[in-house]
């Protein structure tokens, strides 16, 4: 028995996938495990430290390690921003979101993520149902 999603329910794909590092991260296993554990219980996690200490590289390694837990992962590079007032526009631009008539840009960003979240829940539900359904075998 196989369950399939309708063609109009594609898997959410990241608009801005994380960059692929050119080298592997050596060490920092303790930090990686701690960050991965924290991500399981929060929606936003900020890594802080001195410039050049490897925060971005560590974040990329963790993102790669936990990506299978999520239906989609997007990367919004904040380092180029020098004016906090541009944050919302930068996030929207990176994610390919434009302001909907009658709403704010923040509402449009949130609105663009909600359908993906609902769609991802439906897809996970179908996968669980398919995995728990007994196999039907027909003779030769």
C-alpha positions as CSV (number, residue, x, y, z in Angstrom):
1,X,0.0,0.0,0.0
2,X,1.4,3.4,-0.9
3,X,0.1,6.8,0.0
4,X,1.0,9.7,-2.2
5,X,0.7,13.4,-1.9
6,X,-1.2,15.3,-4.6
7,X,1.0,16.9,-7.2
8,X,0.1,20.3,-5.9
9,X,1.7,19.6,-2.5
10,X,5.4,19.7,-3.2
11,X,8.0,19.4,-0.5
12,X,9.0,22.8,0.8
13,X,12.3,23.8,-0.6
14,X,14.5,26.5,0.8
15,X,14.6,29.8,-1.1
16,X,17.9,30.6,0.4
17,X,19.7,27.3,1.3
18,X,22.7,27.5,3.6
19,X,26.0,27.9,1.8
20,X,28.1,24.7,1.5
21,X,31.4,25.1,3.4
22,X,34.6,24.5,1.4
23,X,36.2,22.7,4.4
24,X,34.9,20.5,7.2
25,X,34.7,21.7,10.8
26,X,37.3,20.1,12.9
27,X,36.6,19.7,16.6
28,X,33.9,21.7,18.5
29,X,31.8,18.5,19.0
30,X,30.7,19.7,22.4
31,X,29.5,23.0,21.1
32,X,27.8,21.4,18.1
33,X,25.9,18.9,20.3
34,X,24.9,21.7,22.7
35,X,23.6,23.9,19.9
36,X,21.7,21.1,18.3
37,X,20.0,20.3,21.6
38,X,19.1,23.9,22.2
39,X,17.6,24.1,18.7
40,X,15.2,21.3,19.6
41,X,13.5,23.5,22.2
42,X,13.6,27.0,20.6
43,X,12.7,28.7,17.4
44,X,15.6,31.3,17.5
45,X,19.1,30.8,18.8
46,X,21.8,33.4,18.7
47,X,25.5,32.5,18.7
48,X,27.7,35.2,20.2
49,X,31.4,35.6,20.4
50,X,34.4,37.6,19.2
51,X,34.8,38.3,15.5
52,X,36.6,35.5,13.7
53,X,35.9,32.9,16.4
54,X,34.0,30.7,14.0
55,X,30.4,31.4,14.9
56,X,29.2,31.3,11.3
57,X,31.2,28.1,10.5
58,X,29.8,26.5,13.6
59,X,26.2,27.5,12.7
60,X,26.7,26.0,9.2
61,X,28.0,22.7,10.7
62,X,25.0,22.5,13.1
63,X,22.6,23.4,10.3
64,X,23.9,20.6,8.2
65,X,23.7,18.2,11.1
66,X,20.1,18.9,12.0
67,X,18.7,19.6,8.6
68,X,16.9,16.2,8.5
69,X,14.8,17.3,11.5
70,X,13.2,20.0,9.4
71,X,11.3,20.2,6.2
72,X,13.1,23.2,5.0
73,X,16.1,25.3,6.1
74,X,16.8,28.8,4.8
75,X,19.9,30.9,5.4
76,X,19.7,34.7,5.8
77,X,23.2,36.3,6.0
78,X,23.0,39.1,8.5
79,X,26.7,40.1,8.5
80,X,26.4,42.7,5.6
81,X,23.7,44.6,7.5
82,X,24.9,47.8,9.2
83,X,21.5,49.4,9.8
84,X,19.0,47.4,11.9
85,X,16.2,49.2,10.2
86,X,16.9,47.2,7.1
87,X,16.5,43.8,8.7
88,X,12.9,43.2,7.7
89,X,13.5,44.2,4.1
90,X,16.7,42.1,4.0
91,X,14.9,39.0,5.3
92,X,12.0,39.5,2.9
93,X,14.3,40.0,-0.1
94,X,16.4,36.9,0.8
95,X,13.3,34.7,1.1
96,X,11.7,36.2,-2.0
97,X,8.7,37.7,-0.2
98,X,7.0,41.0,-1.1
99,X,4.6,43.1,0.9
100,X,1.0,42.0,0.4
101,X,-1.6,44.8,-0.1
102,X,-3.2,45.9,3.2
103,X,-0.5,44.2,5.4
104,X,3.0,44.8,6.7
105,X,6.1,43.2,5.3
106,X,6.5,41.3,8.6
107,X,3.0,39.9,8.1
108,X,3.9,38.9,4.6
109,X,7.0,37.1,5.8
110,X,5.1,35.2,8.4
111,X,2.3,34.5,6.0
112,X,4.7,33.0,3.5
113,X,6.0,30.6,6.1
114,X,2.7,29.5,7.6
115,X,1.6,27.6,4.4
116,X,4.9,25.8,4.2
117,X,4.6,24.8,7.9
118,X,1.0,23.4,7.4
119,X,2.1,21.7,4.2
120,X,5.1,20.1,5.9
121,X,2.9,18.8,8.7
122,X,0.5,17.2,6.2
123,X,3.4,15.6,4.3
124,X,4.9,14.3,7.6
125,X,1.5,12.9,8.6
126,X,1.2,11.1,5.2
127,X,4.7,9.7,5.6
128,X,3.9,8.4,9.1
129,X,0.6,6.8,7.8
130,X,2.4,5.2,4.9
131,X,5.2,3.8,7.2
132,X,2.7,2.4,9.6
133,X,0.4,0.8,7.0
134,X,0.8,-2.9,6.4
135,X,2.3,-4.0,3.2
136,X,-0.1,-5.6,0.7
137,X,1.4,-8.3,-1.3
138,X,-0.2,-9.9,-4.3
139,X,0.8,-13.2,-5.8
140,X,3.0,-13.2,-8.8
